[in-house]
Amino acid sequence: MGPRSGLLGLFALFVAGKCSYSPEPDQQRRLPPGWVSLGRADPEEELSLTFALRQQNVKRLSELVQAVSDPGSPRYGKYLTLEDVAELVRPSPLTLHTVQKWLLAAGARNCHSVTTQDFLTCWLSVRQAELLLSGAEFHHYVGGPAETHAVRSLHPYRLPKALAPHVDFVGGLHRFPPTSTLRQHPEPQVPGTVGLHLGVTPSVIRKRYNLTAQDVGSGTTNNSQACAQFLEQYFHDSDLAEFMRLFGGDFAHQASVARVVGQQGRGRAGIEASLDVEYLMSAGANISTWVYSSPGDSGAGCWSVSGRHQFRPSFPASSPYVTTVGGTSFQNPFRVTDEVVDYISGGGFSNVFPRPSYQEEAVTRYLSSSPHLPPSSYFNASGRAYPDVAALSDGYWVVSNHVPIPWVSGTSASTPVFGGLLSLINEHRILRGLPPLGFLNPRLYQKHGAGLFDVTRGCHESCLNEEVEGQGFCSGPGWDPVTGWGTPNFPALLKTLMNP
């Protein structure tokens, strides 16, 4: 197909549609704080866009997710294979044909799909993309502490109405990489007292959450866990080896990842990528660990591969299908003692996702009993509430670029810790012939937080105005939108989650 016939084909599709539609009418299109524009992108510059194709049988898939995740269901733990899911949700032949014809007519090239065929990523020039996505206008932007570069459009885009039954949205236009939750605090003054720790290390975590030297992977099962690294965030094998040399002496561990999937950069290590790998592999000790590397996307996370269980702090935290991890700190920063809310811990109520049925009872109880709630106009009380659990997020030691770095804090620290402990529990389940945990939330809420230390003190930050006066949601007995059900007491959590 030549350029002229391609444009004619694209024009014909527009005419057939007669009008256009906006796939994302509620998408925020403001430049996030800390980002600046570097000007319009060159019309001939190449960019990658991802087209989300309309899936089939979404309601049936949702029913199956609930069934395999509910311990009371006869289908509990009977997970679908990727091929089963693909067979269920694969877009219709009409959708595949229509979208492919539209993209080819626009000059899209080097398109590649996924097993389920519901995402199609293609390369186009900026000129072609702006013609294809009416209203889009691409600029170069830079932002964040790492001065990340991105090409985005802050303008709304529209598609031919003929595509409305076939395309849900186009990725790579509006969303900017999220700001990392990690911060490095100044080292506090240490009082002259014995029996103190000078920052969170694997031994501190294992002591607080009651792990023994025997609480490690066996090395005999088909169990694995993984981290993902994005936006030029890379870990270095040498940093991991040095971290384990310094901090892994009292438990069996692996000092290298089993496999890296994707492109592993050779530049400086990112502190977030370093932390993810080091603490996933020290909490989920002696378990085979993979790292997925995707330099061009946003987000971060860790998961237990055998369990298909995702722990992603910002992708998004409010999704009802993600176990979201909040943050805590020690009440006394130098002692392994009770935990309180880490003021940087996120949490609250989603404006996008409705409240899932599995958390209805817990959230209703919190809203009716909490003595300190922000004004009702400040949050969507009917939305998905989060986090679900929490772990220490304050004062970590990390090795990055050969340097031990103290006092690193953020929920990006608590997330791999909780994920690693779940990997250890999956290890026990696999050894007993049980299926891995899979999606944890329905079971977690059914058990009312059994096996977790309930965190009942502290609030997270909010806006400083006359109504709220700086106080956001506060923790309390049971579930709360600051620390969820609480932090792990490993032997008790293991006992709770070992029941079939």
C-alpha positions as CSV (number, residue, x, y, z in Angstrom):
1,M,0.0,0.0,0.0
2,G,1.5,3.3,-1.1
3,P,1.4,6.6,0.9
4,R,-1.5,7.9,-1.3
5,S,-3.7,4.9,-1.0
6,G,-2.9,4.7,2.7
7,L,-4.1,8.2,3.3
8,L,-7.2,7.5,1.2
9,G,-7.9,4.5,3.3
10,L,-7.6,6.5,6.5
11,F,-9.8,9.2,5.1
12,A,-12.4,6.6,4.2
13,L,-12.5,5.4,7.8
14,F,-13.0,8.9,9.1
15,V,-15.8,9.5,6.6
16,A,-17.5,6.2,7.4
17,G,-17.5,7.2,11.1
18,K,-19.0,10.6,10.3
19,C,-17.9,11.9,13.7
20,S,-15.3,11.2,16.4
21,Y,-15.2,10.2,20.0
22,S,-12.9,10.7,23.0
23,P,-11.8,7.4,24.5
24,E,-10.6,9.0,27.8
25,P,-13.0,11.8,28.6
26,D,-11.8,12.0,32.2
27,Q,-8.1,11.8,31.6
28,Q,-6.2,14.5,33.5
29,R,-4.1,16.5,31.0
30,R,-2.3,18.9,33.3
31,L,1.5,18.9,33.6
32,P,2.5,17.2,36.9
33,P,4.5,19.2,39.4
34,G,8.2,19.1,38.7
35,W,7.9,18.7,34.9
36,V,8.7,21.3,32.3
37,S,8.2,21.5,28.5
38,L,11.2,21.6,26.2
39,G,9.0,22.5,23.2
40,R,7.3,20.7,20.3
41,A,8.6,17.4,19.1
42,D,10.0,17.2,15.6
43,P,7.4,16.0,13.1
44,E,9.7,13.3,11.8
45,E,10.6,12.0,15.3
46,E,9.6,8.4,16.0
47,L,7.5,7.5,18.9
48,S,5.8,4.4,20.2
49,L,2.1,4.2,21.0
50,T,0.1,1.4,22.5
51,F,-3.5,0.7,21.4
52,A,-5.8,-1.1,23.8
53,L,-8.2,-3.2,21.8
54,R,-11.7,-4.1,23.1
55,Q,-11.6,-7.4,25.0
56,Q,-14.3,-10.0,24.9
57,N,-15.9,-11.8,27.9
58,V,-14.7,-9.2,30.4
59,K,-17.6,-10.0,32.8
60,R,-16.8,-13.7,32.6
61,L,-13.1,-13.0,33.3
62,S,-14.1,-11.0,36.4
63,E,-16.2,-13.8,37.7
64,L,-13.4,-16.3,37.2
65,V,-10.9,-14.0,39.1
66,Q,-13.3,-13.9,42.0
67,A,-13.8,-17.6,42.0
68,V,-10.2,-18.6,41.9
69,S,-9.4,-16.1,44.7
70,D,-12.2,-17.0,47.1
71,P,-11.3,-19.8,49.5
72,G,-15.0,-20.6,49.7
73,S,-15.3,-21.3,46.0
74,P,-14.8,-24.8,44.5
75,R,-12.6,-23.2,41.9
76,Y,-10.2,-21.6,44.5
77,G,-6.6,-21.9,43.4
78,K,-7.5,-23.5,40.0
79,Y,-5.8,-20.7,38.0
80,L,-6.2,-20.2,34.3
81,T,-3.2,-20.5,32.1
82,L,-2.2,-17.5,29.9
83,E,-3.5,-19.4,26.9
84,D,-6.9,-19.9,28.7
85,V,-7.1,-16.2,29.4
86,A,-6.1,-15.3,25.8
87,E,-8.9,-17.6,24.5
88,L,-11.4,-15.8,26.7
89,V,-10.5,-12.2,26.2
90,R,-8.9,-12.1,22.7
91,P,-10.5,-9.3,20.6
92,S,-12.9,-10.3,18.0
93,P,-11.7,-10.9,14.4
94,L,-13.6,-7.8,13.3
95,T,-11.8,-5.7,16.0
96,L,-8.4,-7.0,15.0
97,H,-9.0,-6.4,11.3
98,T,-10.5,-2.9,11.7
99,V,-7.7,-1.6,14.0
100,Q,-4.9,-3.1,11.9
101,K,-6.4,-1.7,8.7
102,W,-6.7,1.7,10.4
103,L,-3.1,1.7,11.6
104,L,-1.6,0.4,8.4
105,A,-3.4,3.1,6.5
106,A,-1.9,5.7,8.8
107,G,1.6,4.4,8.2
108,A,2.2,2.6,11.5
109,R,5.0,0.1,11.4
110,N,6.9,-2.4,13.5
111,C,3.7,-3.3,15.3
112,H,3.8,-6.0,17.8
113,S,1.1,-7.5,20.0
114,V,0.9,-9.7,23.1
115,T,-0.4,-13.3,23.7
116,T,-3.9,-12.0,24.5
117,Q,-3.8,-9.7,21.4
118,D,-5.6,-7.0,23.3
119,F,-2.6,-4.5,23.2
120,L,-0.9,-3.5,20.0
121,T,2.2,-1.3,20.1
122,C,3.3,0.5,17.0
123,W,5.9,3.0,15.8
124,L,4.8,6.2,14.1
125,S,6.3,9.6,13.3
126,V,5.0,12.5,15.4
127,R,3.4,13.8,12.2
128,Q,1.6,10.5,11.6
129,A,0.5,10.2,15.2
130,E,-1.0,13.7,15.3
131,L,-2.9,13.0,12.1
132,L,-4.1,9.7,13.5
133,L,-5.1,11.0,16.9
134,S,-7.1,14.2,16.1
135,G,-6.2,17.0,18.6
136,A,-3.0,15.4,19.9
137,E,0.1,17.7,20.1
138,F,3.4,16.1,21.2
139,H,6.0,18.0,23.2
140,H,9.2,17.0,24.9
141,Y,9.1,17.1,28.7
142,V,11.6,16.6,31.4
143,G,11.0,16.1,35.1
144,G,11.6,14.3,38.4
145,P,14.8,14.0,40.4
146,A,16.3,11.8,37.7
147,E,15.5,14.4,35.0
148,T,13.5,11.8,33.1
149,H,12.6,12.6,29.5
150,A,9.2,11.9,28.0
151,V,7.3,12.8,24.8
152,R,3.6,13.4,25.7
153,S,0.5,15.3,24.6
154,L,-1.4,17.4,27.1
155,H,-4.1,17.9,24.5
156,P,-7.2,15.7,24.3
157,Y,-7.3,13.3,21.4
158,R,-10.2,11.9,19.4
159,L,-10.7,8.8,17.3
160,P,-13.1,8.0,14.4
161,K,-16.5,6.9,15.9
162,A,-16.2,3.8,13.7
163,L,-13.5,2.7,16.1
164,A,-15.6,3.1,19.3
165,P,-16.5,-0.6,19.5
166,H,-12.9,-1.6,18.9
167,V,-10.4,0.7,20.8
168,D,-10.6,1.4,24.5
169,F,-7.7,3.9,24.7
170,V,-4.3,4.8,23.4
171,G,-1.3,4.6,25.7
172,G,1.8,6.8,25.6
173,L,0.0,10.2,25.3
174,H,-1.0,11.6,28.6
175,R,0.4,9.7,31.6
176,F,3.7,10.8,33.0
177,P,6.1,8.6,35.0
178,P,5.0,8.7,38.7
179,T,7.3,10.4,41.2
180,S,9.1,7.9,43.3
181,T,8.0,7.6,46.9
182,L,11.7,7.2,48.0
183,R,13.3,9.9,50.0
184,Q,16.7,10.1,51.8
185,H,16.4,11.6,55.3
186,P,19.3,13.2,57.2
187,E,20.9,10.8,59.6
188,P,19.3,11.5,63.0
189,Q,21.4,12.0,66.1
190,V,22.1,8.6,67.9
191,P,21.6,8.6,71.6
192,G,24.4,7.0,73.6
193,T,22.5,3.9,74.5
194,V,23.4,0.2,73.8
195,G,21.0,-2.2,72.1
196,L,20.0,0.1,69.2
197,H,20.0,-0.2,65.5
198,L,21.3,2.4,63.1
199,G,18.8,2.0,60.3
200,V,16.6,-0.7,58.7
201,T,18.5,-3.7,57.3
202,P,17.4,-7.3,56.5
203,S,18.3,-8.4,60.0
204,V,16.1,-5.7,61.5
205,I,13.2,-6.6,59.3
206,R,13.6,-10.3,60.1
207,K,13.7,-9.6,63.8
208,R,10.6,-7.3,63.7
209,Y,8.5,-9.7,61.7
210,N,9.6,-12.8,63.6
211,L,11.5,-14.7,60.9
212,T,14.1,-17.3,62.0
213,A,17.2,-18.4,60.1
214,Q,15.1,-21.3,58.8
215,D,12.5,-19.0,57.2
216,V,14.1,-19.0,53.7
217,G,13.4,-20.7,50.4
218,S,14.3,-24.4,50.1
219,G,15.7,-24.2,46.6
220,T,13.8,-27.3,45.6
221,T,10.5,-25.9,44.3
222,N,9.3,-24.2,41.2
223,N,8.8,-21.0,43.1
224,S,10.0,-17.6,42.0
225,Q,9.5,-13.9,42.5
226,A,10.2,-10.9,40.4
227,C,10.8,-7.1,40.3
228,A,10.3,-4.8,37.4
229,Q,12.5,-1.8,36.6
230,F,11.4,1.1,34.4
231,L,12.5,4.5,33.1
232,E,16.2,3.8,33.0
233,Q,16.1,2.5,36.5
234,Y,18.6,-0.4,36.7
235,F,20.1,-2.5,39.4
236,H,23.7,-3.7,39.3
237,D,24.7,-7.3,40.1
238,S,27.8,-6.0,42.0
239,D,25.6,-3.9,44.2
240,L,23.4,-6.8,45.1
241,A,26.4,-9.0,45.9
242,E,27.9,-6.2,48.1
243,F,24.5,-5.7,49.9
244,M,24.3,-9.4,50.7
245,R,27.9,-9.4,51.9
246,L,27.2,-6.6,54.2
247,F,23.7,-7.5,55.4
248,G,22.9,-11.1,54.5
249,G,25.3,-13.0,56.8
250,D,22.7,-14.5,59.1
251,F,20.4,-16.2,56.7
252,A,20.7,-18.3,53.6
253,H,20.3,-16.2,50.4
254,Q,21.1,-15.9,46.7
255,A,23.5,-13.1,45.7
256,S,22.5,-12.8,42.1
257,V,19.2,-12.8,40.1
258,A,18.3,-15.9,38.2
259,R,17.3,-14.0,35.0
260,V,16.9,-10.5,33.6
261,V,14.1,-10.2,31.0
262,G,14.5,-7.2,28.7
263,Q,17.2,-4.6,28.3
264,Q,19.6,-4.1,31.3
265,G,21.3,-0.8,31.0
266,R,25.0,-0.2,31.7
267,G,24.7,3.3,33.2
268,R,24.4,4.2,36.9
269,A,22.2,2.1,39.1
270,G,18.9,3.6,40.2
271,I,18.4,3.6,44.0
272,E,14.8,2.4,43.6
273,A,15.8,-0.5,41.4
274,S,18.6,-1.4,43.8
275,L,16.3,-1.3,46.8
276,D,13.6,-3.5,45.1
277,V,16.0,-6.3,44.2
278,E,17.9,-6.2,47.5
279,Y,14.9,-6.3,49.8
280,L,12.8,-8.6,47.7
281,M,15.7,-11.1,47.8
282,S,16.4,-10.6,51.5
283,A,12.8,-10.8,52.6
284,G,12.0,-13.6,50.2
285,A,15.4,-15.1,50.9
286,N,16.9,-18.0,48.8
287,I,14.1,-17.9,46.3
288,S,14.8,-17.6,42.6
289,T,14.3,-14.0,41.5
290,W,13.8,-12.5,38.0
291,V,14.0,-8.9,37.0
292,Y,11.9,-7.5,34.2
293,S,13.4,-4.4,32.5
294,S,11.4,-2.0,30.4
295,P,13.2,1.3,30.0
296,G,10.3,3.1,28.3
297,D,7.4,2.6,30.7
298,S,6.3,3.9,34.1
299,G,5.7,2.3,37.4
300,A,7.5,-0.1,39.7
301,G,6.8,-3.3,41.5
302,C,7.5,-6.7,42.8
303,W,5.5,-9.9,42.7
304,S,5.6,-13.6,43.5
305,V,5.6,-15.3,40.1
306,S,4.4,-18.6,41.2
307,G,1.4,-16.9,42.9
308,R,0.6,-14.5,40.1
309,H,0.4,-12.0,43.0
310,Q,1.3,-8.4,42.2
311,F,2.5,-5.8,44.7
312,R,2.7,-2.5,42.8
313,P,2.9,0.7,44.7
314,S,1.8,3.0,41.9
315,F,0.3,1.1,39.0
316,P,-2.2,2.1,40.3
317,A,-2.3,1.7,44.0
318,S,-6.1,2.0,44.0
319,S,-6.8,-0.9,41.6
320,P,-9.0,-3.4,43.3
321,Y,-6.9,-6.2,41.8
322,V,-3.7,-5.1,43.5
323,T,-2.6,-5.7,47.0
324,T,-1.4,-2.2,48.0
325,V,1.3,-1.8,50.7
326,G,1.4,1.2,53.0
327,G,4.3,2.4,55.1
328,T,5.2,2.4,58.8
329,S,8.1,3.5,60.9
330,F,9.3,2.5,64.4
331,Q,7.9,4.4,67.2
332,N,11.4,4.8,68.5
333,P,13.6,5.1,65.3
334,F,16.5,3.3,66.9
335,R,14.7,0.3,68.5
336,V,13.0,-2.7,67.0
337,T,9.7,-1.9,68.6
338,D,6.1,-1.1,67.8
339,E,5.3,0.6,64.5
340,V,3.3,3.7,63.8
341,V,2.2,5.3,60.6
342,D,5.0,6.7,58.4
343,Y,3.8,10.1,57.5
344,I,4.7,9.6,53.9
345,S,2.4,6.5,53.6
346,G,-0.2,6.9,51.0
347,G,-3.8,5.7,51.3
348,G,-7.4,6.8,50.9
349,F,-10.3,6.2,48.5
350,S,-10.2,5.9,44.7
351,N,-12.1,8.3,42.4
352,V,-11.8,5.7,39.6
353,F,-12.6,2.3,41.0
354,P,-15.7,1.5,43.0
355,R,-15.3,-0.3,46.3
356,P,-14.9,-4.1,45.7
357,S,-17.2,-6.4,47.6
358,Y,-14.4,-8.1,49.5
359,Q,-13.7,-5.0,51.5
360,E,-17.2,-3.7,52.1
361,E,-17.5,-4.8,55.7
362,A,-14.1,-3.5,56.8
363,V,-14.4,-0.1,55.1
364,T,-17.9,0.5,56.3
365,R,-16.8,-0.3,59.9
366,Y,-13.9,2.2,59.6
367,L,-16.0,5.0,58.2
368,S,-18.7,4.6,60.9
369,S,-16.3,4.3,63.8
370,S,-13.2,6.5,63.0
371,P,-13.3,9.7,65.2
372,H,-11.1,11.6,62.8
373,L,-12.2,11.8,59.1
374,P,-11.5,14.5,56.7
375,P,-14.6,16.4,55.4
376,S,-16.8,14.2,53.2
377,S,-16.3,16.4,50.2
378,Y,-12.5,15.6,50.3
379,F,-12.8,11.9,49.5
380,N,-15.0,9.4,47.6
381,A,-16.3,7.2,50.4
382,S,-17.8,4.7,47.9
383,G,-14.4,4.2,46.1
384,R,-11.9,1.4,46.4
385,A,-10.1,2.0,49.7
386,Y,-6.4,1.3,50.2
387,P,-3.8,0.2,51.3
388,D,-4.5,-3.4,52.2
389,V,-1.4,-4.1,54.3
390,A,1.8,-2.3,55.4
391,A,5.4,-2.8,56.3
392,L,8.3,-0.7,57.4
393,S,9.1,2.1,55.0
394,D,11.5,4.4,56.9
395,G,15.2,4.4,57.3
396,Y,16.5,1.7,55.0
397,W,20.1,0.9,54.0
398,V,20.6,0.4,50.3
399,V,23.7,-0.3,48.3
400,S,23.7,1.5,44.9
401,N,26.7,2.2,42.6
402,H,28.9,0.5,45.1
403,V,28.0,2.9,48.0
404,P,26.0,1.9,51.1
405,I,23.3,4.6,51.4
406,P,21.4,5.0,54.7
407,W,18.0,6.4,55.7
408,V,16.2,5.7,52.5
409,S,12.4,5.9,53.0
410,G,9.2,5.3,51.0
411,T,6.5,2.7,50.3
412,S,8.8,1.5,47.5
413,A,10.7,0.0,50.4
414,S,7.7,-1.6,52.2
415,T,6.4,-3.2,49.0
416,P,9.2,-5.6,48.1
417,V,9.5,-6.6,51.8
418,F,5.8,-7.7,52.0
419,G,6.1,-9.3,48.5
420,G,9.1,-11.4,49.6
421,L,7.4,-12.7,52.7
422,L,4.4,-13.8,50.6
423,S,6.9,-15.7,48.4
424,L,8.1,-17.6,51.5
425,I,4.5,-18.5,52.3
426,N,4.0,-19.7,48.7
427,E,7.1,-21.9,49.2
428,H,5.4,-23.7,52.1
429,R,2.2,-24.1,50.2
430,I,3.9,-25.6,47.2
431,L,5.9,-28.0,49.4
432,R,2.6,-29.1,50.9
433,G,1.0,-29.6,47.5
434,L,-1.3,-26.6,47.7
435,P,-1.7,-24.0,45.0
436,P,0.1,-20.6,45.5
437,L,-1.9,-17.8,47.1
438,G,-2.8,-16.0,43.9
439,F,-4.8,-12.8,44.4
440,L,-4.6,-12.3,48.2
441,N,-7.2,-9.6,48.9
442,P,-10.5,-11.6,49.2
443,R,-8.8,-14.0,51.6
444,L,-7.0,-11.2,53.5
445,Y,-10.3,-9.4,54.2
446,Q,-12.2,-12.6,55.0
447,K,-9.6,-13.3,57.7
448,H,-9.9,-9.8,59.1
449,G,-6.2,-9.3,59.1
450,A,-5.3,-12.4,61.1
451,G,-1.5,-12.9,61.2
452,L,-0.7,-9.1,61.0
453,F,0.4,-6.6,63.6
454,D,-2.4,-4.0,63.9
455,V,-1.0,-0.5,63.6
456,T,-3.3,1.9,65.5
457,R,-1.3,5.1,65.9
458,G,-0.5,7.9,63.5
459,C,-2.0,9.8,60.6
460,H,-0.7,10.7,57.1
461,E,-0.2,14.1,55.8
462,S,-3.0,16.1,54.2
463,C,-3.5,19.7,52.9
464,L,-3.1,22.6,55.2
465,N,-6.3,24.5,55.2
466,E,-8.9,25.6,57.7
467,E,-11.1,22.5,57.3
468,V,-8.4,19.7,57.3
469,E,-5.6,21.5,59.1
470,G,-3.0,19.1,57.8
471,Q,-4.5,15.9,59.1
472,G,-5.4,13.1,56.7
473,F,-6.8,9.7,57.5
474,C,-5.6,8.1,60.7
475,S,-4.9,4.6,61.7
476,G,-7.1,2.7,64.2
477,P,-8.1,-0.8,65.3
478,G,-8.7,-3.2,62.4
479,W,-8.5,-2.0,58.8
480,D,-7.7,1.6,58.1
481,P,-6.8,3.6,54.9
482,V,-3.3,4.3,56.2
483,T,-1.8,0.9,57.1
484,G,-4.5,-1.5,55.9
485,W,-4.8,-4.5,58.2
486,G,-1.3,-3.9,59.5
487,T,2.2,-5.3,59.2
488,P,3.3,-9.0,59.0
489,N,3.9,-11.3,61.9
490,F,5.4,-14.0,59.8
491,P,4.7,-17.2,61.8
492,A,1.1,-16.1,62.5
493,L,0.6,-15.0,58.8
494,L,2.1,-18.3,57.6
495,K,-0.3,-20.3,59.8
496,T,-3.3,-18.2,58.6
497,L,-2.5,-18.6,54.9
498,M,-1.5,-22.3,55.0
499,N,-5.1,-23.5,55.3
500,P,-6.3,-24.8,52.0
